Amino acid sequence: MMSCNCTNGHETGCGNARAEDLRDPGRRIFMATAVAAGAAATAGFSVTAAEAAVPPDRKKFMEEATRLAVESVEKGWGGPFGAVIVKDGEIIGRGQNRVLLTGIPVFHAEITAIIDASTRLNPKALLGSEYGAGTILEMIPREAGSVDPVPERARMLKGCEIYINGAPCPMCMSAIYWSRIDHLYFAASLKDTSAIGFDDAFQYEDFTRPWTERRIAVTENFERDTGLKAYEAWTNKADRHPY
């Protein structure tokens, strides 16, 4: 997501994002929430957890996430990260860091937990946008008071919680947003994670900078007219399935 071709809007710092933010209050709220979440994680606490006491029965889910993380370390599969997704008090998805096992840099615990939970909640193979009923792609109305311009979106993992033994990196935090998970619980802070050699905090900070000041070289609006052809195809698709 280092160029302006993402389907869920531009990142903070993008020139197009600044212009579109003026017209889209929803994007402003989303980015403000994302930055606040990053700041809270860096400080070592969750905004939600700071506001309300966590019920005692939630502890077992963090214990399972940590067990998965320890197993990943002991078996040499990846870093010390585990995650579980819970729905109606039951674990429906488990994930472990498997970067060392696969050599795939995005094989993080949160991503695998989301994939596992989604697979379990989808009772049939998904072959296209017409296969929403009975799956997590089933359309539901937007919440009352929402600034979302789309009246309906796919349910995804709404109604679920995710427990992670460490604060999520920006990639995984974005995946949590996309999954529409209701509540995030994490144990160790980004500061704790940086102390053992996994420096995720700087990524949250980097996303607040203009494109020209990022740590990765960025060429924005490259062949913009070409890229917009795909956007036009989506806009013109009468039966498109918002998610």
Salt bridges, closest charged atoms under 4 A:
GLU11 OE1 - ARG214 NH1 3.89
GLU20 OE2 - HIS10 NE2 3.31
GLU20 OE1 - ARG27 NH1 3.25
ASP24 OD2 - ARG27 NH1 3.39
ASP57 OD1 - ARG58 NH1 3.10
GLU64 OE2 - ARG67 NH2 2.87
GLU64 OE2 - ARG94 NE 2.87
GLU71 OE2 - LYS75 NZ 3.35
ASP116 OD1 - ARG120 NE 3.14
GLU143 OE2 - LYS158 NZ 2.31
ASP148 OD2 - ARG153 NE 2.48
GLU161 OE2 - ARG58 NH2 3.44
ASP182 OD1 - LYS158 NZ 3.88
ASP206 OD1 - ARG209 NH1 2.95
ASP239 OD1 - LYS237 NZ 2.95
